[in-house]
Amino acid sequence: MSQPERIAAIDALLPQTQCGKCGFDGCRPYAEAIAAGEPINRCPPGGEATLERLAALTGRQVEPLVEPAQLPLAAVIREAECIGCTKCIQACPVDAILGAAKRMHTVITDECTGCELCVAPCPVDCIDLVPHPAWQAAESEAERDAYLARRATLGRTRHRARQARLAREAKEKRLERQKRLMRQRRPGGSGPATAGPAVKRQRQMALKAAEQAVKRVQQQLESARRRGDADAEATAQAQLPEAERLLAEARSALEESQTT
């Protein structure tokens, strides 16, 4: 089994709560760490069942969980006490909380993984963790297993979608900053750019930012290829042409200011 296949197999066994209780930023990073030799007993939401499956897959000995096993949970916001600060929305790793600034927030129960990451940031302590209704409603072992499988699939999908959204938003902010630095035009927004010392410094900063953006995307691409992460590789490949275009524009603008 290749390393990417090994990581994927380990990740498939994890509960996809994305809670970080293992000490890593989500289930996929923990899978990568296990494949690299980290202990397999750091997943409270997975419990003994996940621990045993990981031991069978990796050939390691079953050891006691670092933290007690945790039954499936769901977050519940006491809506009358919510002040609409959005901090829980920002903390949720699967975008399972709806709301807006200064508006009441609410949890989409079916999409909540019970990670608890929304609890600590809440400044008014209005979030409770309760047994997940779908888990409580299950009447047999088969129904509980089916629920856990659904939660894992949805948790993985929503976590990846959130990561892609955050990467896209960060890219858009970087590009907008670069464009602002490059737009040094006369009043009215027309006419050739001036070439004073301030403009040259700004264009040098724009060039440096563009170079860093290209380097960052290239590093993300290389990392995705090493990990065998097809989704991350596709995202990086899609970002690279735009980053390289902005780099070319930044170089051209700086060269123009140095010749005027």
Salt bridges, closest charged atoms under 4 A:
ASP11 OD2 - ARG156 NE 3.26
GLU32 OE2 - ARG28 NE 3.71
GLU32 OE2 - ARG227 NE 3.01
GLU38 OE1 - ARG42 NH1 3.04
GLU81 OE2 - ARG78 NE 2.99
ASP95 OD1 - ARG162 NE 3.33
ASP95 OD1 - ARG165 NH2 3.10
GLU111 OE1 - ARG158 NH2 3.14
GLU116 OE2 - LYS21 NZ 2.56
ASP128 OD1 - ARG78 NH1 2.73
GLU141 OE1 - ARG144 NH2 3.20
GLU169 OE2 - ARG165 NH1 3.20
GLU176 OE2 - ARG183 NH2 3.50
ASP229 OD2 - ARG227 NH2 3.38
ASP231 OD2 - ARG160 NH1 3.21
GLU233 OE2 - ARG225 NE 3.29
GLU242 OE2 - ARG245 NH2 2.55
GLU249 OE2 - ARG245 NH1 2.31
